[in-house]
Amino acid sequence: MKLVIATRNPNKLEEIRAIFQINSLEIIDLRSYPELAPTEEDGATFEENAIKKAREAALATGEWVLADDSGLAVEALHGEPGVFSARYAGEPSDYRANNAKLLDALAGQTTRAAVFHCVIALSSPDGTARTVQGICRGTITNTPSGTRGFGYDPLFVPEGNTRTFAQLDAEHKNAISHRAVALRLAISEWATLLDNTGSL
Ligand code: ITT
């Protein structure tokens, strides 16, 4: 059966494709549906936004859809940027500006704990959605380091590491990231459902 990955973020798409491997699935993405309008991400939580993205795309395409809503919650900023992670420094989304704003907001702060969150939503073609979640704990550096990955990766040192996500290779990030945790749970909870759906 087909599964549409509903993200317009090419880095996320690459990570999801690398981790979410179920042999029976033909994975396609939104490039197959250029007419589809972006979902307005106005939910108060990662879960609301993930469900909205998955459900809207499922109803529009008539296919099973997987969507990701994710972001960074910084302890000293009371959970900011949170659901506003993509547009923390305004729209359109600009990773460099977001990172600069985050470093400014944390200037002089010694408490630098942060948590990456990821909610993965799966919607059936009729819009029925279910979710799984993953987190990755870490700290925010004082200066950006590394060129790999995307978003806040140059600032985020995952727990148990001395280098940022942007300094680690893709295999290492994909073994420990919030997205990896959520997607591995998605495989364990939904593989049978997705394998059997062709005959439902
Ligand atoms: P889609 O909605 O099209 O999937 P998006 O980038 O707008 O793409 P979100 O609304 O979920 O996705 O925002 C996620 C933001 O959180 C993303 O733009 C980054 O700024 C940040 N983020 C999420 N996961 C990340 C990761 O693994 N590494 C670095 N930053 C990440």
Boltz pocket constraint, residues with backbone or C-beta under 6 A from the ligand:
constraints:
  - pocket:
      binder: B
      contacts: [[A, 6], [A, 7], [A, 8], [A, 9], [A, 12], [A, 41], [A, 68], [A, 69], [A, 70], [A, 71], [A, 72], [A, 82], [A, 83], [A, 85], [A, 86], [A, 93], [A, 98], [A, 116], [A, 117], [A, 149], [A, 150], [A, 151], [A, 152], [A, 153], [A, 165], [A, 177], [A, 179]]
      max_distance: 6.0
